[in-house]
Amino acid sequence: MGDPLGMAISHAIASGMGGMRAAGDLVARMQMTRGMKIDEAKGYVADKLGIAVSDLTDPVMMTEIREDLEIGSMYPLPGCAKGLEAKIRIAELLGIEINCIRRMKSKGWL
């Protein structure tokens, strides 16, 4: 059967940047949607957030930034953006198209 968390842990360690704890999800999104190399994606996200590239991996700073910009966080407080609301804000902030948001707009749901 193996370790059910083996792949998840390996992926988290390999991808780094803390995912939603920091800015790893935003950087990965730019790599996938725009085909950017990691350094270019980090620079782009840092510019859009108005911070230094080195701050992208700081979970304390990124939690505050995520809450201020309402782009989702690991443990959102009541009233904070989560789910699709956070995705809409991420798409606007990064200037990208997210498929589920595009589909909802095309159906007139947004």
matplotlib code that plots the C-alpha trace (Angstrom):
import matplotlib.pyplot as plt

x = [0.0, 2.8, 2.7, -0.6, 1.1, 4.4, 3.7, 2.1, 5.1, 7.6, 5.7, 5.5, 9.3, 10.2, 8.0, 8.9, 7.8, 5.2, 2.2, -0.7, 1.4, 3.5, 3.4, 4.2, 0.7, 0.9, 4.3, 3.3, 0.2, 2.4, 4.7, 1.8, -0.3, 2.5, 5.3, 7.6, 10.8, 10.8, 12.9, 10.8, 7.6, 8.9, 9.8, 6.4, 4.5, 6.7, 6.1, 2.3, 2.3, 4.6, 7.2, 10.8, 11.3, 12.8, 9.5, 7.6, 8.7, 8.0, 4.7, 4.1, 4.4, 2.5, -0.4, -0.8, -0.5, -3.0, -5.5, -5.1, -5.5, -8.2, -6.5, -7.0, -5.0, -4.5, -6.8, -9.2, -11.0, -14.8, -15.5, -12.2, -12.1, -12.0, -12.8, -13.9, -13.9, -10.1, -9.6, -11.3, -9.0, -5.9, -6.9, -7.3, -4.1, -1.9, -3.6, -4.4, -7.4, -8.5, -10.7, -13.5, -13.8, -13.9, -16.6, -18.7, -18.5, -19.5, -22.6, -23.4, -22.9, -20.4]
y = [0.0, 2.4, 5.8, 7.6, 11.0, 10.1, 11.9, 14.9, 15.4, 14.9, 17.4, 20.0, 19.7, 19.8, 22.7, 24.8, 28.3, 27.1, 26.9, 29.0, 29.5, 31.9, 32.6, 29.2, 28.8, 32.2, 31.6, 28.1, 29.6, 32.1, 29.2, 27.2, 29.9, 32.0, 29.4, 31.5, 30.2, 30.2, 33.3, 35.2, 34.1, 35.0, 38.5, 39.0, 37.9, 40.0, 43.1, 42.6, 42.2, 45.2, 43.2, 41.9, 38.5, 37.3, 38.1, 35.6, 32.7, 34.5, 32.9, 35.6, 38.4, 36.5, 35.8, 39.5, 40.3, 37.6, 38.8, 42.5, 41.7, 39.0, 36.4, 33.5, 32.0, 28.6, 29.5, 32.3, 34.1, 34.7, 37.3, 36.7, 35.7, 32.0, 29.7, 31.4, 34.9, 34.5, 33.1, 36.1, 38.4, 36.3, 36.5, 40.3, 40.8, 38.7, 39.6, 36.0, 34.0, 31.2, 28.6, 28.3, 32.1, 32.4, 29.8, 31.4, 34.8, 33.2, 31.8, 35.1, 33.9, 36.7]
z = [0.0, 0.8, 2.5, 1.6, 2.3, 0.6, -2.7, -1.0, 1.3, -1.5, -3.7, -0.9, -0.2, -3.9, -4.9, -1.8, -1.2, 1.3, -1.1, 0.4, 3.6, 1.5, -2.2, -3.8, -5.2, -6.9, -8.4, -9.6, -11.2, -13.2, -14.2, -15.5, -17.2, -18.7, -19.0, -16.9, -15.4, -11.6, -11.1, -13.6, -11.9, -8.5, -9.7, -11.4, -8.3, -6.0, -8.3, -8.3, -4.5, -4.0, -2.0, -2.4, -3.9, -0.6, 1.2, -0.9, 1.3, 4.6, 5.9, 8.5, 6.0, 3.3, 5.7, 6.3, 2.6, 1.7, 4.2, 3.2, -0.5, 0.2, -2.0, 0.4, 3.2, 4.9, 7.8, 6.7, 9.4, 9.2, 6.5, 4.7, 1.0, 0.3, -2.6, -5.8, -4.3, -3.6, -7.1, -8.7, -6.8, -7.7, -11.4, -11.2, -9.2, -11.5, -14.7, -15.7, -16.7, -14.5, -16.3, -13.6, -13.4, -17.2, -17.4, -14.6, -16.4, -19.7, -18.1, -16.6, -13.0, -12.2]

ax = plt.figure().add_subplot(projection="3d")
ax.plot(x, y, z, "-o")
ax.set_aspect("equal")
plt.show()
